[in-house]
Amino acid sequence: EFKTVAKSFGFGDYATGIHCEIASIRRIQNCKLWNGYAAERLKVAQQNQGDPNEAVMWHGTKATPPEQIYGDMWGPGFDMRYGNRGMWGQGSYFAADAAYSARSYAHRDTATGNFVVLQARVTQGNVDSWHTPNSGLRLPRYGCHSVSAYTNGSRISILYETVPRAYPEYELTFTKKVGGPPLNSATSGSASVVAAYNQALAVAQAGHPVSPSKRLKTGP
């Protein structure tokens, strides 16, 4: 489970020379959010020939602490009404590429200086694809459940309704450092890169346990 999330995230934004190291990965367990999401996923599947078109994507909360999305005290989940207006209107934006969320939208923990992003399950349903920006967009075309577009090196998916069509499944905390082996270069299969990957993985698995007071006790 840890390795799957870590592999999906990667270890750096090498286009800008920033090397990211994972500090911790927490599985979020919130029955209320999960049950709402599962019910909406089934509803979308029934409207889309049995296929909810679910995708695993990334989301950065920027100034908003992630706990306000999934925590027991608030727990509203992803709500487009609290999002800023982006290139395709006001909605909840999710990225297929973790670097897109981590680069500019990660939440910074002022206490530790670390950065936080969420990995989410997103029910896309029937997709309305856009190739040019439209900041005035309010909803997908009739019969569609989400909007899909491509920007800054990543495919993105946007949800506009307040119904729970996305579930925050993992909270990933990472640090940013200058440099790092370019995993997307010709040396990506070298022993040094594999060793660096394994070392970062071991450090993240061994440390940073969540204190009992911060663990979420409910679960899907």
N, C-alpha and C positions, 0 to 999 in steps of 0.2 A: 504493500500500500504506500509506504513512504517512498520507495524507489520510483513508483509510477508517477507520483506527484512531482518528485524532484526532477525526473527526466523530462516531464512536460514543461517545467519551469525553465530548465537550463541553468547555466551558471554565469551568464554574462551578456551584456549588451555590447558586443565587440565592435559594432559600427562606430561607437563613440569612445571606445577604449575603457569602458567601465566593467570591472569584474565583480560579479555578484556572488556572495557566499551565503548559503542557507543557514540560518541560525536555528529555526524550528519550524515544524509543520504540525498543526493541530487539526484534527477532524472535528468539525462543528456538529453538535448534536442538539437539535431543537425540534421536538415532536410537533409543536404547533405549526412551525414553518414547513416542516417536511410533509405533514398531512395535507396542508393547503396546496403545496406544490404538486404532490402526487395526484390529487383530485383534478387539478387544472391540466396536468400532463395527459391524463386519461381523456378529459374533455376535448383537448386539442387533437389527440389521436383519432377520436371518433369523427372529428370534422375533417380529417386529412387522410382518409382511406387507411386508418389503423396505424399511421406512423406519426408519432409526436415530433420527429426530427430533432431529437435531443442532442445537444453538443456540450462538450466540456470546454469552458472558456474562462477568461480572466477578467477581473474587475478591480480597479483602484478607487478607493474612497476619498483620496486626497485629504481635505481638511477634516472630514468626518471620521471619528473613530469607528473602526469596523464593528465594535461591540454594539453600536447603536443600530446596526442592521440585523445582527443575529442574536443579541443578548437576551437573557430572560426578562430583563426589566422593560426593554422597549420592544424588540423583536418584530418590527414591521416588515422585515425583509427588504428586498429592493423595491423602491418606490420612485417612479419617474418624476413625481411632483417635486422631489428634492434635488433633481439633477439640473445641471446647467444646460443651456441651449447649445447644442453642438452643430456639427456640419449638416446633420440630418434632423434638426429640431431638438426639442426637449424630450429626453427619454432616458432609459437605463441602458448604458453602452457596455458591451462586452467584447473582448478581443480574443481571437484565436491564438495570437502570438503573445506570450507572457511579457516579452520585452516592451510591447506597446503600453501595457498597463504599468509595468515597473518603471519605465523611463520617466514618465511625466505625471502619473496619476496615483502612485503609491502613497499611502498614508505614512507620515513620519512620526514615530513615537518619540516625543520630546524627552522622555525620561531616559531612554537608552540610545537614541540616535539611530535606531534601526528603522527599516522600512517594512511595510505590511501590504500585501495584496491578497485578494480572495480568489480561490478557484471555485467556479460555480457550474452547476448543471443548468443549462438553458434550453427550454422548450421553444424551438423556433417555428414549428408547424409549417404552414405554407408560407414561403418566403417571398417578399417583394424586393427584388434586386434593383439597386440604384447605382449608376455609374458616374453621376455628377452630384455635387452637394446641393442640398435644398434645406436651408436652415429654418424655413417656415413649415416644414413637414410636421404634422400632428398625429397622423395615423398611417398605417400601411394601406395599400390599395384594398378595395373591397374584396373580401374572401381570403385575405392574407392575415397572418398572425404576427409577423415581425418584418423588419427591414434589414437587408444585408447590403454591405458596401465594402469598399477596399480603400484604405488610407494608411500612409506612413508604414508600409511594409506588412500590414496585417489585415486580414478579413475581420470585419466587425459585425456584430448583430445588435440591433436596437429594439427594445420593447417599449411600448407607449402606454399600455393600459396598467391600471393599478392591481390587476389580478396577479397572483403569485406564479408567474411562468419562469422564474429562476430561483434556484436554491443555493445559498452559500455553503458549499460542502467542506472546504478546507481554508484555513487561514495560514498563510506562509509568511514568515518573517525572514528578512535577509539584510545583509550589509553590503555596502558599495565600496569598492576599492579601485584605485587606478591600476590599470594593467590587467594581466591574466592571459592564459594561453588561448589563442583564437580557435575555438572548437570548429568553426566553420571554414577553416583554412585547409590546405593540403596536408597539414600535420595532425589533423583531427584524430587519426587512428594510431598515433604514436604512443609509446609506452609512457612518456612523460605526461601526456594529457590524460591518459587512463589513470595514472597514479594520482594526479591532481584531483580528478573526479572522485576517486575512491577515498582520498584523504578528506575532502570536503564532506562527503557522504558520511564518513565515520564520525567526524566532529559533530555534525548536525544530529546524528542518531544518538550520540553519547551524552550530549549536554542539553541544557536549557529545559529542564522539566517544568511543567505547569504546576504552580502551587495549588493545593487543594481548594483554596478559596476562589480560584479563578476557573476551575473546571466546570464545564456545563454538564449537568447531571441527567438531563433528558436526552432522548435519542430516537432516531427514526427506526 
